[in-house]
Amino acid sequence: MRNLINRLARVPLQVVGGAILLGAILLAVHYTLIAHIAATGGLEPEQWIGGLTVKWYWVLVPLSFIALWARRRDREGLLGRVGAVLLTSAPLMWAMITTSAIVWGGLLGRGDLPEGVMSLELLIYVFYLGALVTGLAFLLDTGARWWGAALIAGPVVDVVWPYGAAVTFAVFGTGLMLYGFRHRVPLDTPEISQAR
């Protein structure tokens, strides 16, 4: 696990920002597709297709947030560690539901997953809690306050407006990319004590 965290800490900020931006775009596309299908009365695509296409945001965004935490883990303390653990719920949820949908709907041809399996989607709230906790840890760290503001703003704005998290994370990802291009950090020495 330590090796994985060290590798995530070395991911350049422009790559982390690009992954957050791509995740935000996929989230917006997902919301747009849902609204279009509801408005036209069309059929939803099979669950496994969504899991392998637009729902990749459940992997990209949380892993990017964990990569940000890994860069500053020496300053984030227990609050940051708890937040990082909670953030892992989204990629785990995505893997379980997508794998189940591929087997159940794709290979066995039985359609949508049973409601019992879909209850795994409740792990979304664990991810949101992780984003809030990690964001609070960043807010308490003077070198990463703008990261914390973005992590907290995404879920909060999403409660009011469905596209809120997508827009917030798109702006945050773009900001990280621009910062990463302007302030290059060597890959062999992660900046865990300065917000980069």
N, C-alpha and C positions, 0 to 999 in steps of 0.2 A: 504494500500500500504506500509506503514511504517513497518508493521509486516512482510510482504513478503520480503522487503529489509533486515530487521534484520535477518530473517531466512537464506537468501542467504549469508549474511555476515558470518554466522556460519558454512557454509558447509566447511568441511576440504579440504585443498589444494589438497590432494591426490585424493579426489573425483572429485574436479573441473578439475584437470589435466587428470583424467581418462575419464571424459566426453568429454573433448576437444580431447583427443586421439581417443576415439571411434568415435566422429564426423568426425575427419580427415580420419579415416579408411573408414567410410561410404562414404565420399566424393570421396575418391580414387576409391572405388568399383563402385560408380555411373559413374565416368569418364571412367573407364575400361569397364563397361557394354555398355555405349554409343559407345565407339570406337569399341567394338566387334560387336555390332549390325550393325554399319555402314560398317564395313569390310566384314561381312558375308551376308549382305542384309537381315538379319532376321527381324522379327516383334518385335516392342517394346512391353513390357508388358503394361497392362492398367495403366492409370495414378494413379488410387487409390491404386494399388499394390505398385507402387514406393513411393507414399506418406506415406504408412504404413510400408515401409521397409527401403530402403537406404536413403530416403530424411529426415530421422530424424536428420541429421546433421544441418538442419535449425532450430532445437530446441536446440540441445545439445550445439553447439558452442556459439550461442548468449547468452543463459542463463548462460553459464559458464563465459563469458566475463562480464556479468552483476554481477555475483557473485563476481568476482574479483574487480569490481568497488565498490560494496557494502562494501567490506572489507576496502577500502581506501577512502570512500566517503567524509570523513571530510577533506581530503587534495586535492581532485580533483576539487573542485569548480564548477562553472557554466559549464565549458568545459566538465567535467566528467559527469555532469547531462544530458547535451544535448546529449552526446555520448551514454549514457545508454538508453535514450528515443529512439534514432535512432536505437539502436540495437534490440529493441522490434519488429521492422518491420518484421524481418525474421520469428520468431515464429508465428506472426499474419498471414503472407502470407502463411506459411505452413498450418496453421489451416483452413484458408478460402479455399485454393485450394484443400486440401485433403478432407475436408468435402464435397465440391462441387463435387469432382470426385467420392466420394463414392456414393453420391445420384444420380448424373447424369449417371455415367458409371456403377457403381456396382449395384445399386438398379433398376434404370430405363432402364439400358442396352442400352444407347444411344452412347456409345463409348467415344471418347475424348471430353474434355470440349471445348466449343466455344472459339474462339480467344479472345473475349471480356473479358471472365473470366480469361483466361491465361495471360492477360495483367497485372494481379496482380503480376506476376513474376518480374515486373519492381521494386518492393519493394526490390529486391536483392541489387539494387544500394544504397538504403537508408541504408541497413545493412552495406554495404561496407563503406559508409560515416561514419556511427556510429563507425565502427571498427577503422577508421583513426582518428576520433575526440577523441575517448576514448584512443587510443594509444598515441596521442599527449598529453592528460592530464596525462597519466602515465609517458611519457618522461619528463614532467616538474616536476614530483615528484621524488626526488632523491632516494627514497626507492623502486620505482617500474619501473625503467627505462627499465629493460630487458623485463618486461611485455609489455611496450609500443612499444619497438622494434619489438616484435613478432606480436602484433596486427596490426602494420603498414606494416610489411614485408609480411604477408599473402596475403592481397588483391593486393599489388603492384607486388609481384612475380607471382601471379595468372594471371595477365594481360599478362605476357610474356610467361608463361608456365602453361597449364591447371592443372597440378598436384602441382603447386607451393604452393597454400594455404594448400592443404592436407599435403604436406611434412613439411611446416613451422609449421602448427598447431600440427602435430604429434610430432615434436621435442619439441615444447613449452609445450604440454600436458605432455610429458614424463618428461621434466625438472621440471614442477610443481609437478608431482607425487613424484619424487625423493626428491625434496626440502621438500614437505609435510611429507614424511616418516622420513626425517632426523631432521626436526624441528617441532615437534608436538605442536599444539596450542589447549588449552582447548576449548571444544565446547561451554561452557557457557560464554566465554569472547572473542568475535571476535577481531582479531588484525586489527583494521582499521587505526591505526596510524603507523604501520610497515608493510612492504611488506612481507607477509608470504603466 
